[in-house]
Amino acid sequence: MGSNRKLLLLRGLFGTVSLYAFIMTIHHMPLGTAVTIQYLSPVFTTIAAIFILKEHVKWMQWLFFLVSFSGIALIKGIDERVSMFYLFVGIFSAIFSALAYNMVRSLKQREHPLVVVLHFQIFGVVAGFIFMLFNWQTPQGLDWLYLLLIGVCTQLGQVNLTQALQKEKISSISMLNYLGILYALFFGYMFFGETYGWVSLAGMILVIAGVLTSVIFNTPIKQKVELKNYANP
């Protein structure tokens, strides 16, 4: 069950709080917008890693982060479907997601990825059971299939994300999560008929642009180091 109980408990706590807040935003705003706001977590992840993991952040990355935040501000300013309350709920979710990512990184080479994921799931089951006591609704028909698919997809996503966070620099891995915005836009349009104005899309593009430029800015330096080590074993 793991030997780093404190870190595993914190990972479970932070992840569960983040997930619950994220689900709240999904229920009260368009899917693509909710995902975009929640995916501010890589920014908070990188900032938290400065203090928790002592990782270095290049000064240019702060400029890219500012671009991403300006995209969120643009979305909020034009999309009337996004209330200020749920905007802050989404940011709250992103912050706790960032803390969870840092706990995962702290457990690198200490715990197996499945152990880390298991503690997150155990914490989630306990929290879900408590909430269920006050608002139980029996699934009907296809609800069972949807719940099964949620469980399978979540398990696959958590295991692969945990492995990635433990094997690579946290800022680079967390940034790639922004690609989920594209998936959210697609599924929101295909299954829920959600549409977005040009200004909202421009805001989302700013968010993605800020992240991708940060990744591109970091990649060449890392590749040079790897090539140098390869040439001089």
VOGU-610408 format. One record per residue (C-alpha): residue number from 1; z, x, y; residue in one letter. Coordinates in nm, 3 decimals. Example, Ala and Ser with C-alpha at 12.3 -4.5 7.8 and 13.67 -1.06 7.14 Angstrom:
! residues 2
+------+---------+---------+---------+--------+
: tivo :       Z :       X :       Y : kolkol :
+------+---------+---------+---------+--------+
:    1 :   0.780 :   1.230 :  -0.450 :      a :
:    2 :   0.714 :   1.367 :  -0.106 :      s :
+------+---------+---------+---------+--------+
//
This chain:
! residues 233
+------+---------+---------+---------+--------+
: tivo :       Z :       X :       Y : kolkol :
+------+---------+---------+---------+--------+
:    1 :   0.000 :   0.000 :   0.000 :      m :
:    2 :  -0.016 :   0.303 :   0.229 :      g :
:    3 :   0.237 :   0.552 :   0.359 :      s :
:    4 :   0.182 :   0.521 :   0.735 :      n :
:    5 :   0.343 :   0.181 :   0.766 :      r :
:    6 :   0.391 :   0.181 :   1.144 :      k :
:    7 :   0.028 :   0.263 :   1.225 :      l :
:    8 :  -0.096 :   0.021 :   0.960 :      l :
:    9 :   0.125 :  -0.255 :   1.100 :      l :
:   10 :   0.002 :  -0.191 :   1.453 :      l :
:   11 :  -0.358 :  -0.192 :   1.332 :      r :
:   12 :  -0.301 :  -0.530 :   1.170 :      g :
:   13 :  -0.122 :  -0.672 :   1.476 :      l :
:   14 :  -0.377 :  -0.554 :   1.732 :      f :
:   15 :  -0.673 :  -0.659 :   1.518 :      g :
:   16 :  -0.534 :  -1.007 :   1.450 :      t :
:   17 :  -0.451 :  -1.076 :   1.815 :      v :
:   18 :  -0.797 :  -0.957 :   1.919 :      s :
:   19 :  -0.969 :  -1.173 :   1.658 :      l :
:   20 :  -0.774 :  -1.485 :   1.752 :      y :
:   21 :  -0.854 :  -1.441 :   2.122 :      a :
:   22 :  -1.220 :  -1.374 :   2.038 :      f :
:   23 :  -1.244 :  -1.697 :   1.837 :      i :
:   24 :  -1.101 :  -1.885 :   2.136 :      m :
:   25 :  -1.380 :  -1.753 :   2.357 :      t :
:   26 :  -1.645 :  -1.846 :   2.099 :      i :
:   27 :  -1.518 :  -2.204 :   2.107 :      h :
:   28 :  -1.531 :  -2.230 :   2.486 :      h :
:   29 :  -1.841 :  -2.038 :   2.597 :      m :
:   30 :  -2.190 :  -1.954 :   2.469 :      p :
:   31 :  -2.195 :  -1.718 :   2.170 :      l :
:   32 :  -2.395 :  -1.445 :   2.340 :      g :
:   33 :  -2.166 :  -1.447 :   2.643 :      t :
:   34 :  -1.850 :  -1.439 :   2.431 :      a :
:   35 :  -1.979 :  -1.143 :   2.231 :      v :
:   36 :  -2.087 :  -0.963 :   2.547 :      t :
:   37 :  -1.740 :  -0.995 :   2.700 :      i :
:   38 :  -1.562 :  -0.897 :   2.379 :      q :
:   39 :  -1.782 :  -0.592 :   2.351 :      y :
:   40 :  -1.616 :  -0.440 :   2.651 :      l :
:   41 :  -1.386 :  -0.307 :   2.378 :      s :
:   42 :  -1.579 :   0.025 :   2.346 :      p :
:   43 :  -1.498 :   0.096 :   2.710 :      v :
:   44 :  -1.128 :   0.025 :   2.656 :      f :
:   45 :  -1.145 :   0.211 :   2.323 :      t :
:   46 :  -1.271 :   0.524 :   2.491 :      t :
:   47 :  -1.013 :   0.498 :   2.770 :      i :
:   48 :  -0.729 :   0.443 :   2.521 :      a :
:   49 :  -0.852 :   0.738 :   2.311 :      a :
:   50 :  -0.785 :   0.966 :   2.608 :      i :
:   51 :  -0.411 :   0.897 :   2.579 :      f :
:   52 :  -0.373 :   0.819 :   2.207 :      i :
:   53 :  -0.617 :   1.062 :   2.046 :      l :
:   54 :  -0.655 :   1.314 :   2.330 :      k :
:   55 :  -1.033 :   1.276 :   2.322 :      e :
:   56 :  -1.235 :   1.399 :   2.618 :      h :
:   57 :  -1.452 :   1.165 :   2.824 :      v :
:   58 :  -1.727 :   1.316 :   3.037 :      k :
:   59 :  -1.731 :   1.210 :   3.402 :      w :
:   60 :  -2.078 :   1.059 :   3.371 :      m :
:   61 :  -1.946 :   0.810 :   3.115 :      q :
:   62 :  -1.731 :   0.648 :   3.385 :      w :
:   63 :  -2.049 :   0.569 :   3.575 :      l :
:   64 :  -2.199 :   0.410 :   3.264 :      f :
:   65 :  -1.880 :   0.208 :   3.212 :      f :
:   66 :  -1.909 :   0.082 :   3.570 :      l :
:   67 :  -2.262 :  -0.037 :   3.496 :      v :
:   68 :  -2.133 :  -0.235 :   3.196 :      s :
:   69 :  -1.855 :  -0.396 :   3.399 :      f :
:   70 :  -2.102 :  -0.489 :   3.671 :      s :
:   71 :  -2.302 :  -0.672 :   3.404 :      g :
:   72 :  -1.995 :  -0.876 :   3.308 :      i :
:   73 :  -1.932 :  -0.958 :   3.674 :      a :
:   74 :  -2.291 :  -1.074 :   3.709 :      l :
:   75 :  -2.261 :  -1.303 :   3.405 :      i :
:   76 :  -1.938 :  -1.459 :   3.531 :      k :
:   77 :  -2.076 :  -1.509 :   3.879 :      g :
:   78 :  -2.381 :  -1.707 :   3.769 :      i :
:   79 :  -2.288 :  -1.880 :   3.440 :      d :
:   80 :  -2.084 :  -2.194 :   3.511 :      e :
:   81 :  -2.007 :  -2.227 :   3.140 :      r :
:   82 :  -1.774 :  -1.926 :   3.167 :      v :
:   83 :  -1.432 :  -2.014 :   3.311 :      s :
:   84 :  -1.210 :  -1.748 :   3.466 :      m :
:   85 :  -0.935 :  -1.823 :   3.213 :      f :
:   86 :  -1.152 :  -1.763 :   2.907 :      y :
:   87 :  -1.310 :  -1.462 :   3.075 :      l :
:   88 :  -0.966 :  -1.303 :   3.084 :      f :
:   89 :  -0.902 :  -1.416 :   2.726 :      v :
:   90 :  -1.219 :  -1.230 :   2.627 :      g :
:   91 :  -1.111 :  -0.917 :   2.814 :      i :
:   92 :  -0.768 :  -0.947 :   2.650 :      f :
:   93 :  -0.943 :  -0.958 :   2.312 :      s :
:   94 :  -1.146 :  -0.650 :   2.400 :      a :
:   95 :  -0.834 :  -0.453 :   2.498 :      i :
:   96 :  -0.653 :  -0.532 :   2.172 :      f :
:   97 :  -0.967 :  -0.455 :   1.976 :      s :
:   98 :  -0.973 :  -0.115 :   2.145 :      a :
:   99 :  -0.611 :  -0.052 :   2.046 :      l :
:  100 :  -0.693 :  -0.150 :   1.688 :      a :
:  101 :  -0.986 :   0.096 :   1.680 :      y :
:  102 :  -0.758 :   0.373 :   1.797 :      n :
:  103 :  -0.508 :   0.294 :   1.523 :      m :
:  104 :  -0.790 :   0.317 :   1.269 :      v :
:  105 :  -0.892 :   0.653 :   1.408 :      r :
:  106 :  -0.531 :   0.773 :   1.400 :      s :
:  107 :  -0.525 :   0.698 :   1.027 :      l :
:  108 :  -0.820 :   0.930 :   0.963 :      k :
:  109 :  -0.763 :   1.131 :   0.642 :      q :
:  110 :  -0.424 :   0.965 :   0.605 :      r :
:  111 :  -0.523 :   0.636 :   0.445 :      e :
:  112 :  -0.818 :   0.508 :   0.244 :      h :
:  113 :  -1.042 :   0.269 :   0.444 :      p :
:  114 :  -0.967 :  -0.015 :   0.202 :      l :
:  115 :  -0.594 :   0.030 :   0.263 :      v :
:  116 :  -0.649 :   0.003 :   0.638 :      v :
:  117 :  -0.861 :  -0.309 :   0.599 :      v :
:  118 :  -0.613 :  -0.463 :   0.354 :      l :
:  119 :  -0.326 :  -0.441 :   0.604 :      h :
:  120 :  -0.539 :  -0.607 :   0.869 :      f :
:  121 :  -0.620 :  -0.887 :   0.627 :      q :
:  122 :  -0.258 :  -0.929 :   0.515 :      i :
:  123 :  -0.144 :  -0.958 :   0.875 :      f :
:  124 :  -0.422 :  -1.207 :   0.942 :      g :
:  125 :  -0.330 :  -1.418 :   0.639 :      v :
:  126 :   0.033 :  -1.437 :   0.746 :      v :
:  127 :  -0.058 :  -1.529 :   1.104 :      a :
:  128 :  -0.316 :  -1.780 :   0.983 :      g :
:  129 :  -0.065 :  -1.943 :   0.749 :      f :
:  130 :   0.183 :  -1.990 :   1.033 :      i :
:  131 :  -0.078 :  -2.154 :   1.256 :      f :
:  132 :  -0.204 :  -2.361 :   0.964 :      m :
:  133 :   0.135 :  -2.527 :   0.927 :      l :
:  134 :   0.091 :  -2.689 :   1.269 :      f :
:  135 :  -0.280 :  -2.775 :   1.257 :      n :
:  136 :  -0.408 :  -2.807 :   0.899 :      w :
:  137 :  -0.757 :  -2.947 :   0.843 :      q :
:  138 :  -0.903 :  -2.969 :   0.493 :      t :
:  139 :  -1.255 :  -2.816 :   0.471 :      p :
:  140 :  -1.527 :  -3.060 :   0.374 :      q :
:  141 :  -1.861 :  -3.004 :   0.198 :      g :
:  142 :  -2.048 :  -2.706 :   0.344 :      l :
:  143 :  -1.734 :  -2.593 :   0.522 :      d :
:  144 :  -1.633 :  -2.416 :   0.200 :      w :
:  145 :  -1.961 :  -2.223 :   0.193 :      l :
:  146 :  -1.926 :  -2.123 :   0.558 :      y :
:  147 :  -1.570 :  -2.003 :   0.498 :      l :
:  148 :  -1.685 :  -1.801 :   0.196 :      l :
:  149 :  -1.965 :  -1.639 :   0.397 :      l :
:  150 :  -1.722 :  -1.560 :   0.679 :      i :
:  151 :  -1.493 :  -1.385 :   0.431 :      g :
:  152 :  -1.771 :  -1.184 :   0.264 :      v :
:  153 :  -1.938 :  -1.077 :   0.589 :      c :
:  154 :  -1.604 :  -0.989 :   0.747 :      t :
:  155 :  -1.503 :  -0.776 :   0.449 :      q :
:  156 :  -1.830 :  -0.583 :   0.451 :      l :
:  157 :  -1.816 :  -0.536 :   0.827 :      g :
:  158 :  -1.453 :  -0.420 :   0.831 :      q :
:  159 :  -1.495 :  -0.170 :   0.547 :      v :
:  160 :  -1.805 :  -0.012 :   0.698 :      n :
:  161 :  -1.658 :  -0.008 :   1.050 :      l :
:  162 :  -1.336 :   0.153 :   0.923 :      t :
:  163 :  -1.529 :   0.422 :   0.740 :      q :
:  164 :  -1.741 :   0.492 :   1.048 :      a :
:  165 :  -1.439 :   0.517 :   1.278 :      l :
:  166 :  -1.271 :   0.763 :   1.042 :      q :
:  167 :  -1.576 :   0.986 :   1.006 :      k :
:  168 :  -1.721 :   0.998 :   1.357 :      e :
:  169 :  -1.604 :   1.029 :   1.717 :      k :
:  170 :  -1.451 :   0.698 :   1.817 :      i :
:  171 :  -1.634 :   0.660 :   2.147 :      s :
:  172 :  -1.976 :   0.696 :   1.983 :      s :
:  173 :  -1.906 :   0.452 :   1.699 :      i :
:  174 :  -1.743 :   0.185 :   1.913 :      s :
:  175 :  -2.037 :   0.197 :   2.155 :      m :
:  176 :  -2.280 :   0.101 :   1.879 :      l :
:  177 :  -2.098 :  -0.230 :   1.842 :      n :
:  178 :  -2.287 :  -0.345 :   2.149 :      y :
:  179 :  -2.592 :  -0.400 :   1.930 :      l :
:  180 :  -2.409 :  -0.712 :   1.813 :      g :
:  181 :  -2.497 :  -0.871 :   2.148 :      i :
:  182 :  -2.859 :  -0.887 :   2.037 :      l :
:  183 :  -2.760 :  -1.057 :   1.712 :      y :
:  184 :  -2.540 :  -1.304 :   1.901 :      a :
:  185 :  -2.823 :  -1.396 :   2.137 :      l :
:  186 :  -3.056 :  -1.454 :   1.844 :      f :
:  187 :  -2.815 :  -1.663 :   1.637 :      f :
:  188 :  -2.694 :  -1.856 :   1.943 :      g :
:  189 :  -3.051 :  -1.955 :   2.022 :      y :
:  190 :  -3.162 :  -2.026 :   1.664 :      m :
:  191 :  -2.859 :  -2.222 :   1.542 :      f :
:  192 :  -2.692 :  -2.362 :   1.856 :      f :
:  193 :  -2.981 :  -2.398 :   2.099 :      g :
:  194 :  -2.811 :  -2.178 :   2.358 :      e :
:  195 :  -3.026 :  -2.056 :   2.645 :      t :
:  196 :  -2.958 :  -1.818 :   2.931 :      y :
:  197 :  -3.092 :  -1.780 :   3.282 :      g :
:  198 :  -3.259 :  -1.463 :   3.398 :      w :
:  199 :  -2.952 :  -1.351 :   3.592 :      v :
:  200 :  -2.725 :  -1.391 :   3.289 :      s :
:  201 :  -2.973 :  -1.197 :   3.076 :      l :
:  202 :  -2.987 :  -0.930 :   3.345 :      a :
:  203 :  -2.608 :  -0.902 :   3.325 :      g :
:  204 :  -2.623 :  -0.859 :   2.948 :      m :
:  205 :  -2.893 :  -0.596 :   2.988 :      i :
:  206 :  -2.668 :  -0.406 :   3.229 :      l :
:  207 :  -2.389 :  -0.412 :   2.972 :      v :
:  208 :  -2.616 :  -0.282 :   2.697 :      i :
:  209 :  -2.778 :  -0.026 :   2.929 :      a :
:  210 :  -2.440 :   0.114 :   3.031 :      g :
:  211 :  -2.341 :   0.163 :   2.670 :      v :
:  212 :  -2.668 :   0.301 :   2.537 :      l :
:  213 :  -2.699 :   0.553 :   2.819 :      t :
:  214 :  -2.347 :   0.670 :   2.739 :      s :
:  215 :  -2.443 :   0.720 :   2.374 :      v :
:  216 :  -2.764 :   0.902 :   2.469 :      i :
:  217 :  -2.572 :   1.117 :   2.717 :      f :
:  218 :  -2.335 :   1.236 :   2.442 :      n :
:  219 :  -2.578 :   1.275 :   2.153 :      t :
:  220 :  -2.775 :   1.587 :   2.257 :      p :
:  221 :  -2.460 :   1.798 :   2.300 :      i :
:  222 :  -2.333 :   1.702 :   1.956 :      k :
:  223 :  -2.667 :   1.771 :   1.795 :      q :
:  224 :  -2.679 :   2.116 :   1.955 :      k :
:  225 :  -2.340 :   2.200 :   1.810 :      v :
:  226 :  -2.443 :   2.083 :   1.464 :      e :
:  227 :  -2.767 :   2.282 :   1.479 :      l :
:  228 :  -2.580 :   2.592 :   1.593 :      k :
:  229 :  -2.332 :   2.563 :   1.307 :      n :
:  230 :  -2.615 :   2.513 :   1.061 :      y :
:  231 :  -2.800 :   2.821 :   1.186 :      a :
:  232 :  -2.482 :   3.032 :   1.179 :      n :
:  233 :  -2.289 :   2.936 :   0.865 :      p :
+------+---------+---------+---------+--------+
//
